[in-house]
Amino acid sequence: MDSNSLYYALELVAGSGQTLNMEERSALQTSLVIVQKNYQFHRVLFWGKILGLKKDYFVAQGRGEDELTDVKNLYSLNCMNWFLLPPASDSMINDVFKAAKGRFVGDPSHVYEHIEVRRRGEGEDAEVEEIVTKVNEESRLVVTIHQIDQEVSVVPRGAFVKNPHGLVQINRSFGGLSYSEAAKLDNYFHFSQPKNLKKKSILEMGELNPAIDIFDVLSDDIPKGSICKLDTWL
């Protein structure tokens, strides 16, 4: 949700029962403007809210000149004080997958611990080695946001374009999909670095618009049918 239209965007998703109270809305509308100015972002999005046992995490995402690669995530526990999160690394992802279990606590300094017991040798000469993996909840938050963005961040075809300099930017002339277009999975992209796009043949690439068809299309997801057919609920 763009911070400039946060109030109206929250009304659109309020039907699910998951929304923000008036105090949180007011704080976000003020603090996100300050975040955008302090970090020199082109725009700031309210990414969402992750529930914890003690406190909840409010997550914002700042976008720079390139909407795809120039991205920074921040979190807050009170909608006012924001803390910049580091990018997710492969080692961080592996540690979180090993150690983090259960629900979020709501404390960034909370430490998850995983002990792996390895046995070396046989018989009386066998040695037992314990490998301890520790990771704090802030790292878990980083990985969770990264995984959600990679797997389920979806945009309609034409909403973003790649300019002659190779930067992914908002398509200012995009007016939305028609009713018939909105019912087709081919008109929705994963908003992440493309993987399947590079595997297409020269003939298939020739049918694509290089300025618009810059992401992986949802209809190519494996297994087929893992994404629901949109015309069943439109």
PyMOL commands that set and color helices and strands:
alter all, ss='L'
color gray80, all
select helices_A, chain A and resi 3-16+22-39+90-99+123-125+137-152+179-182+185-187+197-199+202-206+218-220+230-232
alter helices_A, ss='H'
color red, helices_A
select strands_A, chain A and resi 43-50+57-63+71-76+83-84+111-120+127-136+154-156+160-162+168-170+188-190
alter strands_A, ss='S'
color yellow, strands_A
deselect
rebuild
show_as cartoon
